[in-house]
């Protein structure tokens, strides 16, 4: 009677180990970054601010590509600026994040505003800081295409 029980328990343990999946280190539950944060980030988004149209694309290597045009230009035209190797930075646990790009001493940040203190807050905000970390541009943006 005990032999079949032990054999069954051993088989169950073997199958449990065979189908177990380890959570990768960068998505470990002990980190402050949650899966829900990354599930809300679109692969491509086009934003229009007062002065710019901005397109952000997630690249196959996991980095982000920033392209911008004058607000009156068509998105099919050649971009006036292209910056690669953008990094996604989570901001808290509510789903807000920003993508940061560096170009010739300037830092470009495109903020996604899920949780705000006002219902009228724009869904995106572009900020540009110079090499001395002085803010030179801050413009709210609306989604043109998601």
N, C-alpha and C positions, 0 to 999 in steps of 0.2 A: 504494500500500500504506500509506503513512503517513497519507494523508488520512482513510481510514475509521477508523484508530486514533485520530487526534486528535479526530475527530468523536465517537467513542464516549466518549473521556475527557471531552470538554466536556459531553456529555449527562449522564454520570454525575455530574459535579461539580454541574450545575444541579439534578438530582434530589436530590442530597445536601443542598444548601442549602434546597431547597423543603420537605423533610421534617424538617429539623433543628429541635429544640426547645431553647429556652434555659431553664436552670434559674433560677427566680426568685431574687432576691437573698436573701430571708429563708430560703431552703432551700439556699443555696449549700453545696457540699461543704466549703468552707474554714471554715464556722462550726462551733461545737461542738454545735449542735443537729442531730440527725439525724432522718430521716424515721421511723425505727423508734420514736422517742420519741413522736411524735404519733399513730402508728397504734394505740398501746395505750390511748389516752385515750377512754373511752366517752362517748357523747353525753349520756347520763343515768345517774346512779348514785344509789342511796339507801343511806345508811350509818346504822347505829344504834350510838350510844355508850351509856355508862351513863346519861347524862342527856338525850340528844337523839336525834332522828331528823333527818337532814340529806339534802336532795335537791339535787343539783347538775346543772344542765342547760346544755348548750352552746347559745348563742343564735345566730340567723342571722348576726349581726354578728361572730361569732368570740369574743365575750366570754362569761363564765359567770354564771349566776344561782344564788344560794344561797338556799335556803328551809329553815327549821328549825322543829321542833315539839318539845314535851316528849316524852320517850321513851315515855310511856304513851298519847299521843294517836294518833289515826288520821291517816294521811297525806292523807286526803280532807278533813280539817278545814282551816280557815283557818290558814295558817302564823303562828307567833308572831313570826317575823322573815324579812324578804326583803331581800337585798342584791344589787344588780346590778353589772355591769361588772367581774367578776372576771377576773383575768389568769392564764394558765398560765405557770409558771416551771419549766423543766427543771432537774433537780438531778443533774448528772453525765451520764455517757453510758450508764448501765445501765438506764435506763427510769424511774427515780424522778423524781417531779415533785411540785409542789404548786400549788394554785390559791389565790391571795391575793385577799381582799376587804377593803375599807375601809368602816367604818361608824361615824360619830360619834366619831372619834378612836381607835377600836379596830381592830386588824388581825386578821382571821380567816384562818387558813391551814388548808387541808385537804390533808394530805400523802398521797401514794400511795407505799407502801413495797414496791417490787418486790424490791430487793436490800437485805438486812438482815444483821446479824451474828447473828441468831437465827431459827431456824425457827418459833419461837413468836410472833414479832412480828406484830401485827395488820396487816391489809392497808392500813388507813387510820388516820391520826391527825389529830385536830382540835386546833389550838392557837389561843388567843386572847390577844393582847397588848394592854395598855392604851396610852394615849397616851405614857407614859414608857418604853415597850418592856419593861414588866414582864409576864412570863407569868402570866395569871390563870386560864387553863383549859388542861389537856392531857388529852385522853381518846382512847384507842384505840377504833377502830370496826370493825365487821364489815359486809360488804355484805349488804343486805337484798334489793336488786334491782339488777341491772346492765344 
